[in-house]
Amino acid sequence: MRIDLRQPQRVPQYAMLALAVLTVTSVAMLVSGRRFARRFYSKTGTMPAWNWMFRRTTDSDLEGPRRTALVTLPIFVISLLTYLFAQQQV
């Protein structure tokens, strides 16, 4: 299948919105993960486990960034799937 580069393809508006949400949630998870990792390392001296987002902690300083990342994860996945399926329809 050849793509004609002379004719621009239209991208649906909801695909662009999904891409914007994907970008914002990516940055939010990055910031939350960095905050969690830095606070965890300063308190324990070790790096957090790979599943840090899914494990509750008793420390209230660590719970905020963990919950923020956990809440943004499903929004990230839904916007990713929306964007990918919108690109297949074009």
PDB file with one MODEL, atoms N, CA, C and O in Angstrom:
MODEL        1
ATOM      1  N   MET A   1       0.843  -1.174   0.000  1.00  0.00           N
ATOM      2  CA  MET A   1       0.000   0.000   0.000  1.00  0.00           C
ATOM      3  C   MET A   1       0.890   1.240   0.000  1.00  0.00           C
ATOM      4  O   MET A   1       1.729   1.415   0.884  1.00  0.00           O
ATOM      5  N   ARG A   2       0.699   2.087  -0.990  1.00  0.00           N
ATOM      6  CA  ARG A   2       1.478   3.316  -1.083  1.00  0.00           C
ATOM      7  C   ARG A   2       0.697   4.480  -0.504  1.00  0.00           C
ATOM      8  O   ARG A   2      -0.522   4.569  -0.644  1.00  0.00           O
ATOM      9  N   ILE A   3       1.408   5.345   0.132  1.00  0.00           N
ATOM     10  CA  ILE A   3       0.799   6.550   0.685  1.00  0.00           C
ATOM     11  C   ILE A   3       1.167   7.714  -0.228  1.00  0.00           C
ATOM     12  O   ILE A   3       2.340   7.953  -0.514  1.00  0.00           O
ATOM     13  N   ASP A   4       0.162   8.416  -0.668  1.00  0.00           N
ATOM     14  CA  ASP A   4       0.404   9.575  -1.516  1.00  0.00           C
ATOM     15  C   ASP A   4       0.761  10.756  -0.626  1.00  0.00           C
ATOM     16  O   ASP A   4      -0.075  11.237   0.140  1.00  0.00           O
ATOM     17  N   LEU A   5       1.994  11.221  -0.726  1.00  0.00           N
ATOM     18  CA  LEU A   5       2.455  12.300   0.129  1.00  0.00           C
ATOM     19  C   LEU A   5       2.000  13.669  -0.341  1.00  0.00           C
ATOM     20  O   LEU A   5       2.123  14.652   0.390  1.00  0.00           O
ATOM     21  N   ARG A   6       1.478  13.739  -1.551  1.00  0.00           N
ATOM     22  CA  ARG A   6       1.028  15.031  -2.066  1.00  0.00           C
ATOM     23  C   ARG A   6      -0.314  15.444  -1.471  1.00  0.00           C
ATOM     24  O   ARG A   6      -0.637  16.631  -1.435  1.00  0.00           O
ATOM     25  N   GLN A   7      -1.089  14.483  -1.010  1.00  0.00           N
ATOM     26  CA  GLN A   7      -2.389  14.797  -0.425  1.00  0.00           C
ATOM     27  C   GLN A   7      -2.302  14.578   1.084  1.00  0.00           C
ATOM     28  O   GLN A   7      -2.111  13.449   1.536  1.00  0.00           O
ATOM     29  N   PRO A   8      -2.441  15.643   1.859  1.00  0.00           N
ATOM     30  CA  PRO A   8      -2.358  15.471   3.317  1.00  0.00           C
ATOM     31  C   PRO A   8      -3.549  14.672   3.844  1.00  0.00           C
ATOM     32  O   PRO A   8      -4.679  14.844   3.386  1.00  0.00           O
ATOM     33  N   GLN A   9      -3.285  13.812   4.796  1.00  0.00           N
ATOM     34  CA  GLN A   9      -4.352  13.022   5.403  1.00  0.00           C
ATOM     35  C   GLN A   9      -4.922  13.781   6.592  1.00  0.00           C
ATOM     36  O   GLN A   9      -4.200  14.448   7.334  1.00  0.00           O
ATOM     37  N   ARG A  10      -6.218  13.663   6.752  1.00  0.00           N
ATOM     38  CA  ARG A  10      -6.875  14.314   7.884  1.00  0.00           C
ATOM     39  C   ARG A  10      -6.793  13.412   9.107  1.00  0.00           C
ATOM     40  O   ARG A  10      -7.016  12.204   9.031  1.00  0.00           O
ATOM     41  N   VAL A  11      -6.474  14.023  10.213  1.00  0.00           N
ATOM     42  CA  VAL A  11      -6.419  13.299  11.481  1.00  0.00           C
ATOM     43  C   VAL A  11      -7.656  13.698  12.280  1.00  0.00           C
ATOM     44  O   VAL A  11      -7.939  14.888  12.420  1.00  0.00           O
ATOM     45  N   PRO A  12      -8.397  12.722  12.807  1.00  0.00           N
ATOM     46  CA  PRO A  12      -9.591  13.066  13.589  1.00  0.00           C
ATOM     47  C   PRO A  12      -9.237  13.912  14.817  1.00  0.00           C
ATOM     48  O   PRO A  12      -8.158  13.783  15.396  1.00  0.00           O
ATOM     49  N   GLN A  13     -10.174  14.775  15.189  1.00  0.00           N
ATOM     50  CA  GLN A  13      -9.931  15.656  16.333  1.00  0.00           C
ATOM     51  C   GLN A  13      -9.781  14.861  17.628  1.00  0.00           C
ATOM     52  O   GLN A  13      -8.986  15.231  18.492  1.00  0.00           O
ATOM     53  N   TYR A  14     -10.531  13.785  17.768  1.00  0.00           N
ATOM     54  CA  TYR A  14     -10.412  13.013  19.000  1.00  0.00           C
ATOM     55  C   TYR A  14      -9.059  12.321  19.092  1.00  0.00           C
ATOM     56  O   TYR A  14      -8.590  12.032  20.193  1.00  0.00           O
ATOM     57  N   ALA A  15      -8.425  12.052  17.956  1.00  0.00           N
ATOM     58  CA  ALA A  15      -7.083  11.478  17.985  1.00  0.00           C
ATOM     59  C   ALA A  15      -6.072  12.513  18.493  1.00  0.00           C
ATOM     60  O   ALA A  15      -5.163  12.180  19.253  1.00  0.00           O
ATOM     61  N   MET A  16      -6.237  13.744  18.076  1.00  0.00           N
ATOM     62  CA  MET A  16      -5.347  14.797  18.558  1.00  0.00           C
ATOM     63  C   MET A  16      -5.562  15.064  20.049  1.00  0.00           C
ATOM     64  O   MET A  16      -4.609  15.320  20.785  1.00  0.00           O
ATOM     65  N   LEU A  17      -6.814  15.001  20.483  1.00  0.00           N
ATOM     66  CA  LEU A  17      -7.103  15.160  21.904  1.00  0.00           C
ATOM     67  C   LEU A  17      -6.501  14.010  22.709  1.00  0.00           C
ATOM     68  O   LEU A  17      -5.944  14.227  23.785  1.00  0.00           O
ATOM     69  N   ALA A  18      -6.613  12.798  22.192  1.00  0.00           N
ATOM     70  CA  ALA A  18      -6.028  11.637  22.868  1.00  0.00           C
ATOM     71  C   ALA A  18      -4.519  11.768  22.949  1.00  0.00           C
ATOM     72  O   ALA A  18      -3.922  11.382  23.954  1.00  0.00           O
ATOM     73  N   LEU A  19      -3.893  12.300  21.918  1.00  0.00           N
ATOM     74  CA  LEU A  19      -2.448  12.506  21.930  1.00  0.00           C
ATOM     75  C   LEU A  19      -2.045  13.555  22.966  1.00  0.00           C
ATOM     76  O   LEU A  19      -1.022  13.411  23.635  1.00  0.00           O
ATOM     77  N   ALA A  20      -2.841  14.596  23.096  1.00  0.00           N
ATOM     78  CA  ALA A  20      -2.569  15.623  24.104  1.00  0.00           C
ATOM     79  C   ALA A  20      -2.705  15.044  25.512  1.00  0.00           C
ATOM     80  O   ALA A  20      -1.862  15.297  26.373  1.00  0.00           O
ATOM     81  N   VAL A  21      -3.759  14.274  25.744  1.00  0.00           N
ATOM     82  CA  VAL A  21      -3.951  13.644  27.061  1.00  0.00           C
ATOM     83  C   VAL A  21      -2.826  12.655  27.340  1.00  0.00           C
ATOM     84  O   VAL A  21      -2.348  12.556  28.470  1.00  0.00           O
ATOM     85  N   LEU A  22      -2.409  11.935  26.327  1.00  0.00           N
ATOM     86  CA  LEU A  22      -1.301  10.986  26.458  1.00  0.00           C
ATOM     87  C   LEU A  22      -0.016  11.703  26.875  1.00  0.00           C
ATOM     88  O   LEU A  22       0.727  11.210  27.724  1.00  0.00           O
ATOM     89  N   THR A  23       0.236  12.846  26.287  1.00  0.00           N
ATOM     90  CA  THR A  23       1.427  13.612  26.633  1.00  0.00           C
ATOM     91  C   THR A  23       1.376  14.127  28.070  1.00  0.00           C
ATOM     92  O   THR A  23       2.358  14.031  28.807  1.00  0.00           O
ATOM     93  N   VAL A  24       0.244  14.663  28.456  1.00  0.00           N
ATOM     94  CA  VAL A  24       0.103  15.203  29.811  1.00  0.00           C
ATOM     95  C   VAL A  24       0.219  14.101  30.861  1.00  0.00           C
ATOM     96  O   VAL A  24       0.887  14.284  31.879  1.00  0.00           O
ATOM     97  N   THR A  25      -0.422  12.968  30.622  1.00  0.00           N
ATOM     98  CA  THR A  25      -0.347  11.880  31.608  1.00  0.00           C
ATOM     99  C   THR A  25       1.049  11.269  31.652  1.00  0.00           C
ATOM    100  O   THR A  25       1.479  10.802  32.707  1.00  0.00           O
ATOM    101  N   SER A  26       1.760  11.261  30.538  1.00  0.00           N
ATOM    102  CA  SER A  26       3.138  10.768  30.543  1.00  0.00           C
ATOM    103  C   SER A  26       4.017  11.635  31.435  1.00  0.00           C
ATOM    104  O   SER A  26       4.807  11.128  32.232  1.00  0.00           O
ATOM    105  N   VAL A  27       3.869  12.937  31.289  1.00  0.00           N
ATOM    106  CA  VAL A  27       4.655  13.860  32.120  1.00  0.00           C
ATOM    107  C   VAL A  27       4.254  13.731  33.584  1.00  0.00           C
ATOM    108  O   VAL A  27       5.113  13.757  34.466  1.00  0.00           O
ATOM    109  N   ALA A  28       2.961  13.593  33.851  1.00  0.00           N
ATOM    110  CA  ALA A  28       2.497  13.459  35.240  1.00  0.00           C
ATOM    111  C   ALA A  28       3.049  12.187  35.885  1.00  0.00           C
ATOM    112  O   ALA A  28       3.461  12.211  37.045  1.00  0.00           O
ATOM    113  N   MET A  29       3.058  11.087  35.147  1.00  0.00           N
ATOM    114  CA  MET A  29       3.604   9.845  35.709  1.00  0.00           C
ATOM    115  C   MET A  29       5.116   9.940  35.890  1.00  0.00           C
ATOM    116  O   MET A  29       5.657   9.396  36.852  1.00  0.00           O
ATOM    117  N   LEU A  30       5.801  10.623  34.979  1.00  0.00           N
ATOM    118  CA  LEU A  30       7.241  10.807  35.115  1.00  0.00           C
ATOM    119  C   LEU A  30       7.569  11.620  36.360  1.00  0.00           C
ATOM    120  O   LEU A  30       8.454  11.249  37.132  1.00  0.00           O
ATOM    121  N   VAL A  31       6.866  12.716  36.554  1.00  0.00           N
ATOM    122  CA  VAL A  31       7.105  13.570  37.719  1.00  0.00           C
ATOM    123  C   VAL A  31       6.768  12.825  39.010  1.00  0.00           C
ATOM    124  O   VAL A  31       7.532  12.881  39.973  1.00  0.00           O
ATOM    125  N   SER A  32       5.644  12.135  39.036  1.00  0.00           N
ATOM    126  CA  SER A  32       5.253  11.384  40.235  1.00  0.00           C
ATOM    127  C   SER A  32       6.252  10.275  40.540  1.00  0.00           C
ATOM    128  O   SER A  32       6.607  10.057  41.698  1.00  0.00           O
ATOM    129  N   GLY A  33       6.700   9.581  39.517  1.00  0.00           N
ATOM    130  CA  GLY A  33       7.674   8.515  39.713  1.00  0.00           C
ATOM    131  C   GLY A  33       9.000   9.031  40.242  1.00  0.00           C
ATOM    132  O   GLY A  33       9.616   8.414  41.112  1.00  0.00           O
ATOM    133  N   ARG A  34       9.433  10.161  39.716  1.00  0.00           N
ATOM    134  CA  ARG A  34      10.691  10.744  40.205  1.00  0.00           C
ATOM    135  C   ARG A  34      10.564  11.193  41.654  1.00  0.00           C
ATOM    136  O   ARG A  34      11.474  10.980  42.455  1.00  0.00           O
ATOM    137  N   ARG A  35       9.430  11.817  41.993  1.00  0.00           N
ATOM    138  CA  ARG A  35       9.233  12.252  43.385  1.00  0.00           C
ATOM    139  C   ARG A  35       9.215  11.044  44.327  1.00  0.00           C
ATOM    140  O   ARG A  35       9.842  11.058  45.386  1.00  0.00           O
ATOM    141  N   PHE A  36       8.493  10.012  43.927  1.00  0.00           N
ATOM    142  CA  PHE A  36       8.424   8.820  44.757  1.00  0.00           C
ATOM    143  C   PHE A  36       9.805   8.205  44.935  1.00  0.00           C
ATOM    144  O   PHE A  36      10.205   7.882  46.054  1.00  0.00           O
ATOM    145  N   ALA A  37      10.534   8.041  43.835  1.00  0.00           N
ATOM    146  CA  ALA A  37      11.846   7.393  43.898  1.00  0.00           C
ATOM    147  C   ALA A  37      12.830   8.196  44.746  1.00  0.00           C
ATOM    148  O   ALA A  37      13.592   7.621  45.523  1.00  0.00           O
ATOM    149  N   ARG A  38      12.816   9.497  44.603  1.00  0.00           N
ATOM    150  CA  ARG A  38      13.734  10.330  45.403  1.00  0.00           C
ATOM    151  C   ARG A  38      13.397  10.264  46.890  1.00  0.00           C
ATOM    152  O   ARG A  38      14.287  10.128  47.729  1.00  0.00           O
ATOM    153  N   ARG A  39      12.118  10.361  47.210  1.00  0.00           N
ATOM    154  CA  ARG A  39      11.730  10.296  48.630  1.00  0.00           C
ATOM    155  C   ARG A  39      11.995   8.908  49.204  1.00  0.00           C
ATOM    156  O   ARG A  39      12.453   8.781  50.340  1.00  0.00           O
ATOM    157  N   PHE A  40      11.709   7.876  48.427  1.00  0.00           N
ATOM    158  CA  PHE A  40      11.948   6.504  48.887  1.00  0.00           C
ATOM    159  C   PHE A  40      13.431   6.282  49.132  1.00  0.00           C
ATOM    160  O   PHE A  40      13.812   5.687  50.140  1.00  0.00           O
ATOM    161  N   TYR A  41      14.273   6.756  48.214  1.00  0.00           N
ATOM    162  CA  TYR A  41      15.712   6.576  48.347  1.00  0.00           C
ATOM    163  C   TYR A  41      16.257   7.366  49.536  1.00  0.00           C
ATOM    164  O   TYR A  41      17.145   6.886  50.240  1.00  0.00           O
ATOM    165  N   SER A  42      15.736   8.563  49.763  1.00  0.00           N
ATOM    166  CA  SER A  42      16.219   9.358  50.896  1.00  0.00           C
ATOM    167  C   SER A  42      15.815   8.745  52.238  1.00  0.00           C
ATOM    168  O   SER A  42      16.507   8.933  53.239  1.00  0.00           O
ATOM    169  N   LYS A  43      14.700   8.014  52.263  1.00  0.00           N
ATOM    170  CA  LYS A  43      14.248   7.411  53.515  1.00  0.00           C
ATOM    171  C   LYS A  43      14.859   6.038  53.763  1.00  0.00           C
ATOM    172  O   LYS A  43      15.171   5.699  54.905  1.00  0.00           O
ATOM    173  N   THR A  44      15.035   5.242  52.708  1.00  0.00           N
ATOM    174  CA  THR A  44      15.492   3.865  52.903  1.00  0.00           C
ATOM    175  C   THR A  44      16.918   3.610  52.426  1.00  0.00           C
ATOM    176  O   THR A  44      17.565   2.675  52.897  1.00  0.00           O
ATOM    177  N   GLY A  45      17.412   4.418  51.509  1.00  0.00           N
ATOM    178  CA  GLY A  45      18.747   4.206  50.967  1.00  0.00           C
ATOM    179  C   GLY A  45      18.788   3.184  49.839  1.00  0.00           C
ATOM    180  O   GLY A  45      19.864   2.861  49.336  1.00  0.00           O
ATOM    181  N   THR A  46      17.620   2.671  49.433  1.00  0.00           N
ATOM    182  CA  THR A  46      17.545   1.730  48.311  1.00  0.00           C
ATOM    183  C   THR A  46      16.530   2.249  47.298  1.00  0.00           C
ATOM    184  O   THR A  46      15.702   3.106  47.608  1.00  0.00           O
ATOM    185  N   MET A  47      16.609   1.721  46.098  1.00  0.00           N
ATOM    186  CA  MET A  47      15.655   2.092  45.066  1.00  0.00           C
ATOM    187  C   MET A  47      14.352   1.308  45.276  1.00  0.00           C
ATOM    188  O   MET A  47      14.386   0.184  45.777  1.00  0.00           O
ATOM    189  N   PRO A  48      13.211   1.887  44.901  1.00  0.00           N
ATOM    190  CA  PRO A  48      11.945   1.166  45.079  1.00  0.00           C
ATOM    191  C   PRO A  48      11.840  -0.027  44.132  1.00  0.00           C
ATOM    192  O   PRO A  48      12.536  -0.102  43.119  1.00  0.00           O
ATOM    193  N   ALA A  49      10.963  -0.948  44.483  1.00  0.00           N
ATOM    194  CA  ALA A  49      10.736  -2.137  43.653  1.00  0.00           C
ATOM    195  C   ALA A  49      10.081  -1.719  42.334  1.00  0.00           C
ATOM    196  O   ALA A  49       9.555  -0.613  42.217  1.00  0.00           O
ATOM    197  N   TRP A  50      10.117  -2.604  41.359  1.00  0.00           N
ATOM    198  CA  TRP A  50       9.580  -2.295  40.043  1.00  0.00           C
ATOM    199  C   TRP A  50       8.067  -2.105  40.076  1.00  0.00           C
ATOM    200  O   TRP A  50       7.512  -1.438  39.203  1.00  0.00           O
ATOM    201  N   ASN A  51       7.408  -2.669  41.049  1.00  0.00           N
ATOM    202  CA  ASN A  51       5.951  -2.530  41.151  1.00  0.00           C
ATOM    203  C   ASN A  51       5.562  -1.536  42.246  1.00  0.00           C
ATOM    204  O   ASN A  51       4.574  -1.741  42.951  1.00  0.00           O
ATOM    205  N   TRP A  52       6.330  -0.472  42.388  1.00  0.00           N
ATOM    206  CA  TRP A  52       6.115   0.513  43.438  1.00  0.00           C
ATOM    207  C   TRP A  52       4.740   1.173  43.339  1.00  0.00           C
ATOM    208  O   TRP A  52       4.180   1.585  44.355  1.00  0.00           O
ATOM    209  N   MET A  53       4.209   1.273  42.163  1.00  0.00           N
ATOM    210  CA  MET A  53       2.942   1.959  41.969  1.00  0.00           C
ATOM    211  C   MET A  53       1.765   1.163  42.538  1.00  0.00           C
ATOM    212  O   MET A  53       0.728   1.739  42.865  1.00  0.00           O
ATOM    213  N   PHE A  54       1.921  -0.142  42.656  1.00  0.00           N
ATOM    214  CA  PHE A  54       0.824  -1.008  43.070  1.00  0.00           C
ATOM    215  C   PHE A  54       0.928  -1.461  44.522  1.00  0.00           C
ATOM    216  O   PHE A  54       0.082  -2.223  44.989  1.00  0.00           O
ATOM    217  N   ARG A  55       1.937  -1.011  45.234  1.00  0.00           N
ATOM    218  CA  ARG A  55       2.121  -1.376  46.644  1.00  0.00           C
ATOM    219  C   ARG A  55       1.850  -0.182  47.541  1.00  0.00           C
ATOM    220  O   ARG A  55       2.413   0.895  47.348  1.00  0.00           O
ATOM    221  N   ARG A  56       0.996  -0.380  48.507  1.00  0.00           N
ATOM    222  CA  ARG A  56       0.721   0.690  49.467  1.00  0.00           C
ATOM    223  C   ARG A  56       1.892   0.853  50.419  1.00  0.00           C
ATOM    224  O   ARG A  56       2.613  -0.100  50.716  1.00  0.00           O
ATOM    225  N   THR A  57       2.066   2.073  50.887  1.00  0.00           N
ATOM    226  CA  THR A  57       3.103   2.350  51.877  1.00  0.00           C
ATOM    227  C   THR A  57       2.450   2.979  53.099  1.00  0.00           C
ATOM    228  O   THR A  57       1.381   3.582  53.008  1.00  0.00           O
ATOM    229  N   THR A  58       3.094   2.831  54.216  1.00  0.00           N
ATOM    230  CA  THR A  58       2.575   3.435  55.450  1.00  0.00           C
ATOM    231  C   THR A  58       3.040   4.874  55.601  1.00  0.00           C
ATOM    232  O   THR A  58       2.522   5.610  56.440  1.00  0.00           O
ATOM    233  N   ASP A  59       4.001   5.274  54.806  1.00  0.00           N
ATOM    234  CA  ASP A  59       4.546   6.629  54.872  1.00  0.00           C
ATOM    235  C   ASP A  59       3.669   7.583  54.060  1.00  0.00           C
ATOM    236  O   ASP A  59       3.445   7.360  52.870  1.00  0.00           O
ATOM    237  N   SER A  60       3.181   8.623  54.688  1.00  0.00           N
ATOM    238  CA  SER A  60       2.278   9.550  53.999  1.00  0.00           C
ATOM    239  C   SER A  60       3.009  10.398  52.962  1.00  0.00           C
ATOM    240  O   SER A  60       2.381  10.871  52.015  1.00  0.00           O
ATOM    241  N   ASP A  61       4.313  10.603  53.112  1.00  0.00           N
ATOM    242  CA  ASP A  61       5.071  11.356  52.107  1.00  0.00           C
ATOM    243  C   ASP A  61       5.197  10.591  50.793  1.00  0.00           C
ATOM    244  O   ASP A  61       5.291  11.199  49.727  1.00  0.00           O
ATOM    245  N   LEU A  62       5.199   9.280  50.864  1.00  0.00           N
ATOM    246  CA  LEU A  62       5.329   8.459  49.663  1.00  0.00           C
ATOM    247  C   LEU A  62       3.982   8.144  49.019  1.00  0.00           C
ATOM    248  O   LEU A  62       3.917   7.821  47.832  1.00  0.00           O
ATOM    249  N   GLU A  63       2.926   8.236  49.789  1.00  0.00           N
ATOM    250  CA  GLU A  63       1.607   7.835  49.290  1.00  0.00           C
ATOM    251  C   GLU A  63       1.057   8.813  48.251  1.00  0.00           C
ATOM    252  O   GLU A  63       0.364   8.387  47.328  1.00  0.00           O
ATOM    253  N   GLY A  64       1.342  10.096  48.374  1.00  0.00           N
ATOM    254  CA  GLY A  64       0.834  11.093  47.431  1.00  0.00           C
ATOM    255  C   GLY A  64       1.312  10.865  46.002  1.00  0.00           C
ATOM    256  O   GLY A  64       0.486  10.737  45.098  1.00  0.00           O
ATOM    257  N   PRO A  65       2.634  10.810  45.774  1.00  0.00           N
ATOM    258  CA  PRO A  65       3.106  10.555  44.407  1.00  0.00           C
ATOM    259  C   PRO A  65       2.697   9.177  43.875  1.00  0.00           C
ATOM    260  O   PRO A  65       2.460   9.020  42.678  1.00  0.00           O
ATOM    261  N   ARG A  66       2.615   8.197  44.746  1.00  0.00           N
ATOM    262  CA  ARG A  66       2.212   6.856  44.307  1.00  0.00           C
ATOM    263  C   ARG A  66       0.774   6.868  43.813  1.00  0.00           C
ATOM    264  O   ARG A  66       0.468   6.294  42.768  1.00  0.00           O
ATOM    265  N   ARG A  67      -0.106   7.518  44.557  1.00  0.00           N
ATOM    266  CA  ARG A  67      -1.518   7.574  44.157  1.00  0.00           C
ATOM    267  C   ARG A  67      -1.721   8.403  42.896  1.00  0.00           C
ATOM    268  O   ARG A  67      -2.559   8.069  42.058  1.00  0.00           O
ATOM    269  N   THR A  68      -0.961   9.477  42.761  1.00  0.00           N
ATOM    270  CA  THR A  68      -1.064  10.298  41.556  1.00  0.00           C
ATOM    271  C   THR A  68      -0.694   9.479  40.322  1.00  0.00           C
ATOM    272  O   THR A  68      -1.391   9.521  39.308  1.00  0.00           O
ATOM    273  N   ALA A  69       0.397   8.740  40.415  1.00  0.00           N
ATOM    274  CA  ALA A  69       0.819   7.903  39.289  1.00  0.00           C
ATOM    275  C   ALA A  69      -0.194   6.793  39.021  1.00  0.00           C
ATOM    276  O   ALA A  69      -0.464   6.458  37.868  1.00  0.00           O
ATOM    277  N   LEU A  70      -0.745   6.233  40.075  1.00  0.00           N
ATOM    278  CA  LEU A  70      -1.704   5.140  39.917  1.00  0.00           C
ATOM    279  C   LEU A  70      -3.016   5.620  39.286  1.00  0.00           C
ATOM    280  O   LEU A  70      -3.631   4.894  38.505  1.00  0.00           O
ATOM    281  N   VAL A  71      -3.438   6.820  39.618  1.00  0.00           N
ATOM    282  CA  VAL A  71      -4.670   7.369  39.048  1.00  0.00           C
ATOM    283  C   VAL A  71      -4.476   7.729  37.576  1.00  0.00           C
ATOM    284  O   VAL A  71      -5.394   7.561  36.773  1.00  0.00           O
ATOM    285  N   THR A  72      -3.298   8.217  37.219  1.00  0.00           N
ATOM    286  CA  THR A  72      -3.069   8.614  35.827  1.00  0.00           C
ATOM    287  C   THR A  72      -2.813   7.421  34.903  1.00  0.00           C
ATOM    288  O   THR A  72      -2.911   7.560  33.684  1.00  0.00           O
ATOM    289  N   LEU A  73      -2.490   6.264  35.456  1.00  0.00           N
ATOM    290  CA  LEU A  73      -2.199   5.096  34.623  1.00  0.00           C
ATOM    291  C   LEU A  73      -3.376   4.659  33.739  1.00  0.00           C
ATOM    292  O   LEU A  73      -3.166   4.471  32.540  1.00  0.00           O
ATOM    293  N   PRO A  74      -4.604   4.486  34.259  1.00  0.00           N
ATOM    294  CA  PRO A  74      -5.702   4.091  33.362  1.00  0.00           C
ATOM    295  C   PRO A  74      -6.045   5.161  32.327  1.00  0.00           C
ATOM    296  O   PRO A  74      -6.439   4.838  31.207  1.00  0.00           O
ATOM    297  N   ILE A  75      -5.898   6.430  32.696  1.00  0.00           N
ATOM    298  CA  ILE A  75      -6.144   7.506  31.740  1.00  0.00           C
ATOM    299  C   ILE A  75      -5.114   7.430  30.607  1.00  0.00           C
ATOM    300  O   ILE A  75      -5.448   7.634  29.440  1.00  0.00           O
ATOM    301  N   PHE A  76      -3.877   7.139  30.962  1.00  0.00           N
ATOM    302  CA  PHE A  76      -2.806   6.964  29.979  1.00  0.00           C
ATOM    303  C   PHE A  76      -3.122   5.820  29.012  1.00  0.00           C
ATOM    304  O   PHE A  76      -2.989   5.974  27.798  1.00  0.00           O
ATOM    305  N   VAL A  77      -3.536   4.687  29.549  1.00  0.00           N
ATOM    306  CA  VAL A  77      -3.814   3.509  28.716  1.00  0.00           C
ATOM    307  C   VAL A  77      -4.997   3.767  27.788  1.00  0.00           C
ATOM    308  O   VAL A  77      -4.945   3.410  26.611  1.00  0.00           O
ATOM    309  N   ILE A  78      -6.053   4.377  28.295  1.00  0.00           N
ATOM    310  CA  ILE A  78      -7.234   4.655  27.468  1.00  0.00           C
ATOM    311  C   ILE A  78      -6.893   5.638  26.355  1.00  0.00           C
ATOM    312  O   ILE A  78      -7.317   5.445  25.216  1.00  0.00           O
ATOM    313  N   SER A  79      -6.140   6.679  26.660  1.00  0.00           N
ATOM    314  CA  SER A  79      -5.786   7.637  25.612  1.00  0.00           C
ATOM    315  C   SER A  79      -4.824   7.022  24.597  1.00  0.00           C
ATOM    316  O   SER A  79      -4.886   7.355  23.414  1.00  0.00           O
ATOM    317  N   LEU A  80      -3.942   6.133  25.039  1.00  0.00           N
ATOM    318  CA  LEU A  80      -3.042   5.449  24.109  1.00  0.00           C
ATOM    319  C   LEU A  80      -3.830   4.574  23.136  1.00  0.00           C
ATOM    320  O   LEU A  80      -3.591   4.608  21.929  1.00  0.00           O
ATOM    321  N   LEU A  81      -4.756   3.802  23.657  1.00  0.00           N
ATOM    322  CA  LEU A  81      -5.563   2.942  22.793  1.00  0.00           C
ATOM    323  C   LEU A  81      -6.439   3.760  21.844  1.00  0.00           C
ATOM    324  O   LEU A  81      -6.608   3.397  20.680  1.00  0.00           O
ATOM    325  N   THR A  82      -6.986   4.850  22.337  1.00  0.00           N
ATOM    326  CA  THR A  82      -7.801   5.723  21.493  1.00  0.00           C
ATOM    327  C   THR A  82      -6.972   6.283  20.349  1.00  0.00           C
ATOM    328  O   THR A  82      -7.417   6.289  19.201  1.00  0.00           O
ATOM    329  N   TYR A  83      -5.781   6.747  20.652  1.00  0.00           N
ATOM    330  CA  TYR A  83      -4.920   7.306  19.608  1.00  0.00           C
ATOM    331  C   TYR A  83      -4.500   6.243  18.594  1.00  0.00           C
ATOM    332  O   TYR A  83      -4.511   6.490  17.388  1.00  0.00           O
ATOM    333  N   LEU A  84      -4.134   5.064  19.084  1.00  0.00           N
ATOM    334  CA  LEU A  84      -3.698   4.010  18.169  1.00  0.00           C
ATOM    335  C   LEU A  84      -4.821   3.540  17.255  1.00  0.00           C
ATOM    336  O   LEU A  84      -4.601   3.352  16.059  1.00  0.00           O
ATOM    337  N   PHE A  85      -6.008   3.348  17.790  1.00  0.00           N
ATOM    338  CA  PHE A  85      -7.122   2.904  16.963  1.00  0.00           C
ATOM    339  C   PHE A  85      -7.606   3.994  16.019  1.00  0.00           C
ATOM    340  O   PHE A  85      -8.118   3.690  14.942  1.00  0.00           O
ATOM    341  N   ALA A  86      -7.455   5.256  16.402  1.00  0.00           N
ATOM    342  CA  ALA A  86      -7.825   6.354  15.504  1.00  0.00           C
ATOM    343  C   ALA A  86      -6.876   6.404  14.313  1.00  0.00           C
ATOM    344  O   ALA A  86      -7.289   6.745  13.205  1.00  0.00           O
ATOM    345  N   GLN A  87      -5.619   6.070  14.533  1.00  0.00           N
ATOM    346  CA  GLN A  87      -4.652   6.083  13.443  1.00  0.00           C
ATOM    347  C   GLN A  87      -4.887   4.929  12.465  1.00  0.00           C
ATOM    348  O   GLN A  87      -4.566   5.045  11.282  1.00  0.00           O
ATOM    349  N   GLN A  88      -5.433   3.841  12.943  1.00  0.00           N
ATOM    350  CA  GLN A  88      -5.713   2.720  12.056  1.00  0.00           C
ATOM    351  C   GLN A  88      -6.905   3.023  11.146  1.00  0.00           C
ATOM    352  O   GLN A  88      -6.985   2.486  10.042  1.00  0.00           O
ATOM    353  N   GLN A  89      -7.815   3.860  11.586  1.00  0.00           N
ATOM    354  CA  GLN A  89      -9.004   4.158  10.804  1.00  0.00           C
ATOM    355  C   GLN A  89      -8.734   5.166   9.699  1.00  0.00           C
ATOM    356  O   GLN A  89      -9.516   5.274   8.754  1.00  0.00           O
ATOM    357  N   VAL A  90      -7.640   5.903   9.806  1.00  0.00           N
ATOM    358  CA  VAL A  90      -7.336   6.932   8.792  1.00  0.00           C
ATOM    359  C   VAL A  90      -6.826   6.285   7.533  1.00  0.00           C
ATOM    360  O   VAL A  90      -6.516   6.979   6.565  1.00  0.00           O
TER     361      VAL A  90
ENDMDL
END
